[in-house]
Amino acid sequence: MRKLVVGLIGIGMVGLSFVWASSATAGDEAETAELLITLLKSGRAVVSENQGLINDPSKGNKGFTDDFFAQQAMEKFKAKTKIDLAKANNLPQGPLLKALLDSGKEVVAEAQMVINKQGIAFKGFLPAVFGRKTGEKFYQKTGVKLRLTGLDYRNPGNKPDDFEQEVLRMFADPRHPKGQQYVKTTMLAGKPVLRVMDPEYAGATCLSCHGSPKGERDITGMKKEGWKEGDLAGAISLTLPIK
């Protein structure tokens, strides 16, 4: 079971359900944050698992449509949470979950011309690109910030703010329990928000672009970071207004 670190409010460590005894409202929002992060991860996993298909230069129409993506993401999300997004309207988090799923569908739909282009092996439609663009659309729809960030960021839009930098350095400390989230209630622009940082680690599939030798150009033309499997790759950062 994954654990998290709670900042400021002093509740201590809790499990995946994010039950905060101090406030029912805080608990609801913490659960919402967890579900949103899980759904974004599910969508990225779908893109990752279909990279071979997306990058196949011999095929035209790949069948990797927005509806195909949504169905696969919903299945992964249900396997992790037991929640059927087809019935999300029955949940208090339903509108936000639907907005995030719709944002992912829009990103996939807009990439169809690139995905289905024959003769090109590398399409540039990666889980990280999908995650960034989906987060941007989701923010436009809802005002909830959900994005990828890291100390070794490549896209300027993934640059960590001061809060994220501090937490990322904590995640990079070998004394920090691997996989442990950080959650904090704080003020942003004069309004209370819940901030959640969910650490991510380099897997074997990440190393072709981010591994060794450090400084060598990868398939995207960017310089490799020299990561090893299990190294901190960054985090999913969520900023959720508190009612």
LUMTIDO-176400 format. One line per field, with one value per residue (C-alpha): residue in one letter; x, y, z. Coordinates in nm, 3 decimals, m for minus. Each point is the difference from the previous one (the first is absolute). Layout:
N
type: A; ...
xx: X; ...
yy: Y; ...
zz: Z; ...
***
This chain:
243
type: M; R; K; L; V; V; G; L; I; G; I; G; M; V; G; L; S; F; V; W; A; S; S; A; T; A; G; D; E; A; E; T; A; E; L; L; I; T; L; L; K; S; G; R; A; V; V; S; E; N; Q; G; L; I; N; D; P; S; K; G; N; K; G; F; T; D; D; F; F; A; Q; Q; A; M; E; K; F; K; A; K; T; K; I; D; L; A; K; A; N; N; L; P; Q; G; P; L; L; K; A; L; L; D; S; G; K; E; V; V; A; E; A; Q; M; V; I; N; K; Q; G; I; A; F; K; G; F; L; P; A; V; F; G; R; K; T; G; E; K; F; Y; Q; K; T; G; V; K; L; R; L; T; G; L; D; Y; R; N; P; G; N; K; P; D; D; F; E; Q; E; V; L; R; M; F; A; D; P; R; H; P; K; G; Q; Q; Y; V; K; T; T; M; L; A; G; K; P; V; L; R; V; M; D; P; E; Y; A; G; A; T; C; L; S; C; H; G; S; P; K; G; E; R; D; I; T; G; M; K; K; E; G; W; K; E; G; D; L; A; G; A; I; S; L; T; L; P; I; K
xx: 0.000; 0.134; 0.062; 0.021; 0.148; m0.247; 0.130; m0.122; m0.319; 0.188; m0.224; 0.292; 0.021; m0.310; m0.076; m0.123; m0.349; 0.131; m0.232; 0.064; m0.183; 0.035; m0.242; m0.250; 0.047; 0.378; m0.044; m0.232; 0.247; 0.293; m0.193; m0.081; 0.369; 0.091; m0.260; 0.112; 0.364; m0.100; m0.201; 0.285; 0.236; m0.248; m0.011; 0.377; 0.026; m0.230; 0.222; 0.312; m0.139; m0.091; 0.331; 0.092; m0.327; 0.018; 0.355; m0.057; 0.099; m0.161; m0.356; m0.231; m0.313; 0.116; m0.342; 0.145; m0.295; m0.127; m0.279; 0.247; 0.222; m0.292; m0.119; 0.347; 0.057; m0.337; 0.081; 0.337; m0.155; m0.275; 0.256; 0.182; m0.294; m0.307; m0.169; m0.186; 0.041; m0.305; m0.192; 0.215; m0.301; m0.091; 0.324; 0.076; 0.325; m0.185; 0.015; 0.375; 0.074; m0.206; 0.177; 0.339; m0.104; m0.143; 0.325; 0.197; m0.238; 0.045; 0.380; m0.020; m0.253; 0.221; 0.300; m0.175; 0.170; 0.341; m0.082; m0.136; 0.273; 0.181; 0.372; 0.097; 0.116; 0.020; m0.313; 0.096; m0.329; 0.141; m0.158; 0.173; m0.135; m0.347; 0.014; 0.111; m0.260; m0.278; 0.086; m0.010; m0.344; m0.126; 0.114; m0.180; m0.320; 0.011; 0.263; 0.161; 0.371; 0.118; 0.341; 0.329; 0.309; 0.355; 0.343; 0.124; m0.288; 0.018; m0.307; m0.014; m0.361; 0.122; 0.233; m0.068; m0.109; 0.160; m0.234; 0.055; 0.378; 0.008; m0.210; 0.196; 0.322; m0.163; m0.101; 0.359; 0.136; 0.085; m0.147; m0.346; m0.216; m0.033; m0.344; m0.120; m0.214; 0.006; m0.322; m0.034; m0.278; 0.123; m0.102; 0.044; m0.101; m0.184; m0.209; 0.037; 0.116; 0.098; 0.334; 0.095; 0.331; 0.014; 0.358; 0.084; 0.302; 0.183; m0.108; 0.185; m0.199; 0.109; 0.371; 0.012; m0.060; 0.112; 0.272; 0.369; 0.229; m0.086; 0.011; m0.052; m0.285; m0.307; m0.255; m0.174; 0.324; 0.020; 0.297; m0.031; 0.000; 0.193; m0.279; 0.011; m0.306; m0.164; 0.143; m0.240; m0.143; m0.221; m0.352; m0.361; m0.097; m0.362; m0.137; m0.364; m0.201; m0.154; m0.365
yy: 0.000; 0.340; 0.256; 0.377; 0.282; 0.261; 0.352; 0.270; m0.164; m0.257; m0.301; m0.232; m0.291; m0.160; m0.254; 0.016; 0.110; 0.338; 0.000; 0.324; m0.012; 0.374; 0.105; m0.181; 0.264; m0.041; m0.374; 0.029; 0.223; m0.225; m0.296; 0.207; 0.078; m0.367; m0.098; 0.269; m0.108; m0.364; 0.087; 0.201; m0.292; m0.237; 0.213; 0.024; m0.376; m0.048; 0.223; m0.182; m0.345; 0.105; 0.166; m0.284; 0.044; 0.381; m0.005; m0.277; 0.164; m0.276; 0.068; 0.284; m0.003; m0.142; m0.019; 0.193; 0.238; 0.217; m0.250; m0.291; 0.195; 0.088; m0.359; m0.128; 0.278; m0.065; m0.370; 0.069; 0.255; m0.243; m0.275; 0.233; 0.170; m0.224; 0.312; m0.022; 0.338; m0.076; 0.061; 0.289; 0.231; m0.180; 0.116; 0.341; m0.009; m0.100; 0.336; 0.036; m0.359; 0.041; 0.327; m0.171; m0.295; 0.237; 0.199; m0.316; m0.091; 0.343; m0.036; m0.340; 0.131; 0.296; m0.231; m0.228; 0.147; m0.060; m0.341; m0.133; 0.136; m0.276; m0.004; 0.166; m0.223; 0.249; 0.210; 0.193; m0.095; m0.118; m0.052; 0.315; 0.206; m0.147; 0.078; 0.360; 0.080; m0.175; 0.196; 0.326; m0.073; m0.117; 0.326; 0.202; m0.193; m0.010; 0.230; m0.307; m0.029; m0.351; m0.022; m0.182; 0.158; m0.093; 0.132; m0.124; 0.151; 0.029; 0.204; 0.350; m0.068; m0.272; 0.230; m0.048; 0.294; 0.065; m0.240; m0.275; 0.047; m0.041; m0.317; m0.146; 0.045; m0.182; m0.283; m0.019; m0.042; m0.371; 0.018; 0.076; m0.315; m0.086; 0.063; 0.209; 0.296; 0.347; 0.188; 0.351; 0.252; 0.352; 0.338; 0.091; 0.342; 0.059; m0.316; m0.339; m0.287; m0.362; m0.084; m0.358; m0.126; m0.361; m0.119; m0.190; m0.219; m0.098; m0.334; m0.207; 0.156; 0.349; m0.067; 0.001; 0.376; 0.089; m0.256; m0.030; 0.127; 0.335; 0.282; m0.220; 0.105; m0.222; m0.065; 0.329; 0.196; 0.080; m0.081; m0.309; 0.057; m0.315; m0.149; m0.356; m0.216; 0.102; 0.354; 0.284; 0.118; 0.275; 0.021; 0.061; 0.328; 0.089; 0.327; m0.027; 0.294; m0.072; 0.091
zz: 0.000; m0.097; 0.271; m0.003; 0.202; 0.118; 0.041; 0.239; 0.121; 0.207; m0.054; m0.071; m0.242; m0.143; m0.268; m0.356; 0.098; 0.126; 0.302; 0.191; 0.330; 0.053; m0.272; m0.219; m0.268; 0.001; m0.018; m0.301; m0.181; 0.082; m0.142; m0.309; m0.043; 0.024; m0.259; m0.243; 0.028; m0.051; m0.311; m0.151; 0.065; m0.161; m0.313; m0.022; 0.041; m0.299; m0.214; 0.124; m0.073; m0.354; m0.092; m0.234; m0.188; m0.003; m0.139; m0.258; m0.332; m0.208; 0.116; m0.086; 0.210; 0.332; 0.165; 0.295; 0.009; 0.280; 0.070; 0.007; 0.237; 0.228; 0.025; 0.087; 0.255; 0.164; 0.032; 0.162; 0.234; 0.101; 0.067; 0.241; 0.169; m0.062; m0.140; m0.331; m0.170; m0.213; 0.322; 0.122; 0.021; 0.321; 0.164; 0.153; m0.199; m0.318; m0.183; 0.058; m0.101; m0.316; m0.080; 0.034; m0.216; m0.262; 0.005; m0.074; m0.281; m0.154; 0.007; m0.174; m0.254; m0.088; m0.053; m0.252; m0.307; 0.155; 0.148; m0.330; m0.228; m0.187; m0.065; 0.327; 0.284; 0.286; 0.041; 0.314; 0.165; 0.332; 0.345; 0.124; m0.291; 0.049; 0.374; m0.049; m0.266; 0.192; 0.315; m0.193; m0.143; 0.339; 0.162; m0.265; 0.069; 0.380; 0.150; 0.162; m0.071; m0.083; m0.156; m0.027; 0.147; 0.089; 0.086; m0.339; m0.196; m0.377; m0.091; 0.151; 0.095; 0.236; 0.196; 0.373; 0.213; 0.340; 0.182; m0.256; 0.005; 0.375; m0.010; m0.293; 0.195; 0.292; m0.235; m0.128; 0.352; 0.044; 0.351; m0.143; m0.025; m0.367; m0.141; 0.292; m0.105; 0.149; 0.076; 0.138; 0.054; m0.068; m0.140; m0.365; m0.133; 0.326; m0.025; 0.174; m0.217; 0.040; m0.158; m0.073; m0.136; m0.120; m0.072; m0.317; m0.067; m0.316; m0.145; m0.256; m0.286; 0.108; m0.039; m0.381; 0.018; 0.352; 0.079; m0.080; m0.126; 0.154; m0.253; m0.304; m0.229; 0.017; m0.276; 0.077; m0.039; 0.371; 0.222; 0.219; 0.376; 0.091; 0.213; 0.125; 0.053; 0.327; 0.003; 0.079; m0.331; 0.136; 0.136; m0.082; 0.163; 0.077; 0.136; 0.102; 0.139; 0.339; 0.043
***
